[in-house]
């Protein structure tokens, strides 16, 4: 069932959302694109001592569960331009601090990684990881080989929180389609454009309440969400995993962070460069400000989400074009600077679709060289127009 878009009779409220936060996860690689599980060594090298998160070059440099990944976080929320500029400065300083010894790369999964090539963070916070491992076995791609772009959108009051939560929920298939960047697992194409979510949705299958197959439930109130988390906590307590009863344990593609007073979007694959990340973010922010209503029925949204994970933009292009026109009409001047990235993705397909075509033309190694270059130069990857059809 396709979504219908129509003018909403009333929309509440439409904040400018000028200060948001993003989080960016990059793999650490040698010159042959082999993943290196050395995040602890790099943090210790640039900081002088080992910590799980450090201030560095005006940003925060953080560990992730998987030791071949570093997370870059802005020091404070801000505009898209501020986020891009400060994060790119931090990334360049990271290259310099490590003497350009390593290549960093975005994407939703490392395309070549085999599970024997990485491990999980083995310093502080072990009590959480041991609990996860006991329940779910974290030695899987859905744990050790996923990289997300997380977008943190503030809300002001319950009404705004519920309205924007439900809107993002209905937009989720389209966000997944436009951001898919993980078409390959262990060096092989799988037929899915977003393999990160394929693995992510099953990584806690023993307690399905935690992930709910990625798609969150529609909310009528903040209390609805509180009750969802209570159900998760109940299931965890029954498995003697009370330690995991925190708001971050909810693993849907969109969660509420009451402690930060923001909505955290988790369903988006990391892109190839910061400018592309900001393009996807601008698209979402502009659509949140637009007057539209979307499909809300759960089975239809799940079907559309599956379509997006499998094919990216390919089978959703007419709807994506409609959404883009709506985004253009409601975008701020700053967001308009970034929307051309999304326009190109709609035209050529998601990054995953472009990667599949590029691999067919030239093979995986030249493609990964371009992905690493895109991140370092902060230039979105595009196909040669002559190869687009």
C-alpha positions in Angstrom: 0.0 0.0 0.0 1.4 3.3 -1.1 1.2 6.4 1.1 -1.0 9.3 0.3 0.0 12.8 0.9 -2.5 15.5 1.5 -2.7 18.9 3.2 -3.2 18.5 6.9 -6.0 20.6 8.4 -3.8 21.6 11.3 -0.2 21.0 12.2 1.3 21.6 15.7 3.8 23.4 16.2 6.4 24.2 13.5 9.6 25.1 15.3 12.6 26.3 13.4 14.7 23.6 15.1 17.8 25.7 14.5 19.9 23.8 17.1 20.0 20.0 16.6 22.6 17.4 17.2 24.1 14.6 15.0 26.4 11.7 15.7 28.6 10.1 13.0 30.3 6.7 13.0 33.4 5.9 11.0 35.4 2.8 10.5 39.2 2.8 11.0 41.0 1.1 8.1 44.5 0.4 6.9 45.5 1.3 3.3 43.9 -1.9 2.0 40.6 -1.1 3.6 41.0 -3.8 6.2 39.2 -2.7 9.4 41.4 -2.1 12.4 40.0 -2.6 15.9 42.2 0.1 17.5 39.7 2.8 18.6 41.2 2.6 22.1 44.7 3.1 20.9 43.7 6.1 18.8 41.8 7.8 21.6 44.8 7.2 24.0 47.1 8.6 21.3 45.3 11.8 20.7 44.2 12.3 24.4 47.2 11.1 26.3 45.2 8.7 28.4 42.4 6.2 27.7 38.8 7.3 28.1 35.6 6.3 26.4 34.9 9.9 25.2 37.2 12.8 25.0 37.2 16.4 23.9 39.2 16.8 20.8 39.7 19.6 18.3 36.4 21.3 19.3 34.3 18.1 19.0 33.8 14.9 21.1 35.6 11.8 20.0 33.9 8.7 21.4 34.3 4.9 21.3 31.6 2.7 20.0 30.8 -0.9 20.9 32.8 -2.1 17.9 36.5 -1.4 18.3 37.1 -0.6 14.6 34.7 2.4 14.8 35.1 5.9 16.2 32.1 8.3 16.7 32.4 12.0 16.1 29.9 14.2 18.0 29.6 18.0 17.9 30.5 19.6 21.2 27.1 21.3 21.3 23.9 21.4 19.2 23.8 23.9 16.4 22.8 24.7 12.9 23.6 22.4 10.0 26.4 24.6 8.9 27.9 24.8 12.4 27.7 21.0 12.7 29.3 20.4 9.3 32.1 22.9 9.8 33.0 21.8 13.4 32.8 18.1 12.7 34.9 18.4 9.5 37.5 20.4 11.3 37.6 17.7 14.0 37.9 15.0 11.4 40.8 16.8 9.7 42.6 17.2 13.0 42.1 13.5 13.6 43.8 12.7 10.3 46.7 15.0 11.3 46.9 13.6 14.9 47.3 10.1 13.5 49.8 11.2 10.8 47.4 10.1 8.0 48.3 6.6 9.0 44.7 5.3 8.8 41.8 5.7 6.4 38.4 6.5 7.9 35.2 5.6 6.1 31.5 6.1 6.5 28.7 3.8 5.1 26.1 1.8 7.1 28.4 -1.2 7.3 32.0 -2.0 6.6 31.6 -3.7 3.2 34.5 -6.2 3.7 34.6 -6.9 7.4 34.5 -10.4 8.7 33.7 -10.9 12.3 37.2 -12.2 13.2 38.6 -8.8 12.2 37.0 -6.8 15.0 36.0 -7.1 18.6 34.0 -5.0 21.1 35.2 -2.3 23.5 37.0 -4.1 26.4 37.6 -1.3 28.8 34.9 0.5 30.9 31.2 -0.2 30.8 31.8 -4.0 30.5 28.8 -4.7 32.7 26.5 -3.6 29.9 28.3 -5.4 27.2 28.4 -8.6 29.2 24.6 -8.4 29.8 24.0 -7.8 26.0 26.3 -10.7 25.1 24.7 -13.1 27.5 21.2 -12.3 26.1 21.9 -11.9 22.4 25.5 -12.9 21.5 27.0 -9.6 20.3 29.5 -11.4 18.0 27.3 -10.7 15.0 27.1 -8.1 12.2 24.1 -6.5 13.8 26.3 -5.6 16.7 29.9 -5.4 15.5 29.3 -4.1 12.0 26.8 -1.3 11.9 27.3 2.4 11.5 24.5 4.9 11.8 23.9 8.6 11.4 21.9 9.6 14.4 19.9 12.8 14.4 18.8 14.3 17.7 15.8 16.7 17.3 14.8 18.7 20.3 11.2 19.0 21.3 9.4 21.6 23.5 6.5 20.0 25.3 4.5 16.9 24.9 2.3 18.0 22.0 5.3 18.8 19.8 7.1 15.6 20.9 4.1 13.4 19.9 3.4 15.2 16.7 7.0 15.0 15.4 7.4 11.5 16.7 4.5 10.3 14.6 5.6 12.2 11.6 9.1 10.8 11.6 7.6 7.3 12.2 5.6 7.7 8.9 8.6 9.1 7.1 10.9 6.3 8.2 10.6 4.2 5.0 11.5 7.2 2.9 14.4 8.1 5.2 15.7 4.5 4.9 15.3 4.5 1.2 17.2 7.8 0.6 20.0 6.9 3.1 20.6 3.2 2.3 24.4 2.8 2.1 25.1 -0.9 3.1 24.5 -3.1 0.1 27.4 -5.5 0.9 28.3 -7.9 3.7 31.7 -9.6 3.9 32.5 -8.5 0.4 29.3 -9.8 -1.2 26.2 -8.1 -2.5 23.1 -9.5 -0.8 20.2 -8.1 -2.8 19.4 -5.6 0.0 20.4 -1.9 -0.2 20.3 -1.5 3.6 21.8 -4.6 5.2 22.5 -2.7 8.4 18.8 -2.7 9.2 18.4 -6.3 8.1 20.9 -7.3 10.8 19.9 -4.6 13.3 16.2 -5.7 13.4 17.2 -9.3 14.4 20.1 -8.6 16.7 17.8 -8.8 19.8 15.3 -11.2 18.5 15.1 -13.1 21.8 13.3 -10.1 23.3 11.4 -8.7 20.4 9.9 -5.9 22.5 13.3 -4.1 22.4 13.4 -3.4 18.6 9.8 -4.0 17.5 11.1 -4.7 14.0 12.5 -1.2 13.7 9.2 0.6 13.3 8.0 2.4 16.5 4.3 2.4 17.5 2.2 5.5 16.9 1.9 7.6 20.0 -1.1 9.5 21.4 0.7 10.8 24.5 4.1 10.7 26.2 2.6 8.1 28.6 2.2 5.7 25.7 6.0 5.8 25.2 6.6 5.4 28.9 4.4 2.3 28.9 6.4 0.8 25.9 9.6 1.2 27.8 8.1 -0.4 30.9 7.2 -3.4 28.8 10.8 -3.6 27.6 12.1 -3.3 31.2 9.7 -6.0 32.4 11.0 -8.4 29.7 14.6 -7.6 30.7 14.0 -8.1 34.4 12.6 -11.5 33.6 16.0 -12.3 32.0 17.9 -11.0 35.0 19.1 -8.0 33.0 17.9 -5.1 35.1 21.2 -3.3 34.3 19.9 -2.6 30.8 16.7 -0.9 32.0 17.7 2.5 30.6 15.9 4.6 28.0 18.7 4.0 25.5 17.9 0.2 25.4 14.8 0.9 23.2 16.2 0.0 19.8 13.4 1.1 17.4 14.4 3.3 14.5 13.2 6.3 16.5 13.2 6.7 20.2 12.5 9.4 22.8 15.3 10.6 25.0 13.5 12.2 27.9 16.7 12.9 29.7 17.9 15.0 26.7 14.5 16.2 25.7 14.9 15.1 22.1 13.8 12.6 19.6 16.7 10.4 18.4 16.5 9.0 14.9 18.4 5.8 14.6 17.2 4.2 11.4 19.5 6.2 9.0 22.6 4.6 7.5 25.8 6.7 7.9 26.6 8.4 4.6 29.9 8.8 2.8 30.7 12.4 4.0 29.4 15.0 6.4 27.8 17.1 3.7 25.6 14.2 2.6 24.8 13.6 6.3 23.6 17.1 6.5 21.6 16.7 3.3 19.6 13.9 4.8 19.2 15.8 8.0 18.0 18.9 6.1 15.4 16.8 4.2 14.0 15.5 7.4 13.9 18.9 9.1 12.2 20.5 6.2 9.5 17.8 6.0 8.8 18.1 9.7 8.0 21.7 9.0 5.8 20.9 6.0 2.0 20.5 6.0 1.5 16.9 5.1 -0.1 13.8 6.5 1.3 10.3 5.8 0.5 6.7 6.0 0.1 5.6 9.7 -1.1 2.0 9.5 1.5 -0.3 10.9 1.4 -3.1 8.4 1.6 -0.7 5.4 4.5 1.1 6.9 6.3 -2.2 7.6 5.8 -3.3 4.0 7.1 0.1 2.7 10.1 -0.2 5.1 10.9 -3.6 3.7 10.7 -2.2 0.2 13.1 0.6 1.2 15.6 -1.8 2.8 15.6 -4.1 -0.2 15.5 -1.6 -3.1 16.4 1.9 -1.8 14.9 4.6 -3.9 14.3 2.5 -7.0 10.6 1.6 -6.4 9.7 4.7 -4.5 10.9 7.5 -6.8 7.5 9.1 -7.6 6.7 9.4 -3.8 10.2 10.7 -3.1 9.9 13.3 -5.7 6.6 14.6 -4.1 8.3 14.7 -0.7 11.2 16.6 -2.2 9.0 19.3 -3.6 7.3 19.6 -0.2 10.7 19.8 1.5 11.8 22.6 -0.9 8.6 24.6 -0.1 9.2 24.5 3.7 13.0 24.5 3.8 15.0 27.3 5.4 17.7 29.1 3.4 20.3 27.0 5.1 18.5 23.7 4.5 18.2 24.6 0.8 22.0 24.5 0.6 22.0 20.8 1.5 18.9 19.6 -0.3 20.6 19.1 -3.7 22.4 16.1 -2.2 18.9 14.5 -1.7 17.8 15.6 -5.2 20.8 13.7 -6.6 20.0 10.6 -4.5 16.4 10.6 -5.8 17.6 11.0 -9.4 20.5 8.4 -9.2 19.3 6.2 -6.3 20.6 5.9 -2.8 24.3 5.7 -2.2 23.9 1.9 -1.9 22.3 1.8 -5.4 25.1 3.9 -6.8 27.7 1.6 -5.1 26.1 -1.5 -6.7 26.4 0.1 -10.1 29.9 1.3 -9.5 31.0 -2.2 -8.2 29.7 -3.7 -11.4 31.7 -1.3 -13.5 35.0 -1.2 -11.6 35.0 -3.6 -8.6 35.0 -3.0 -4.9 38.5 -1.6 -4.2 38.3 1.4 -6.4 34.9 2.1 -5.0 36.2 2.0 -1.4 39.0 4.4 -2.4 36.3 6.8 -3.6 34.3 6.4 -0.3 37.4 7.2 1.8 38.2 10.1 -0.4 34.6 11.4 -0.2 34.8 11.5 3.6 38.3 13.1 3.7 37.4 15.8 1.1 33.8 16.2 2.3 32.4 15.7 -1.2 29.3 13.7 -1.9 29.7 10.7 -4.2 27.8 10.8 -7.4 27.7 8.6 -10.5 28.8 9.8 -13.8 25.5 11.0 -15.4 26.4 8.9 -18.5 26.1 5.7 -16.4 22.7 6.6 -14.9 19.7 5.1 -16.5 
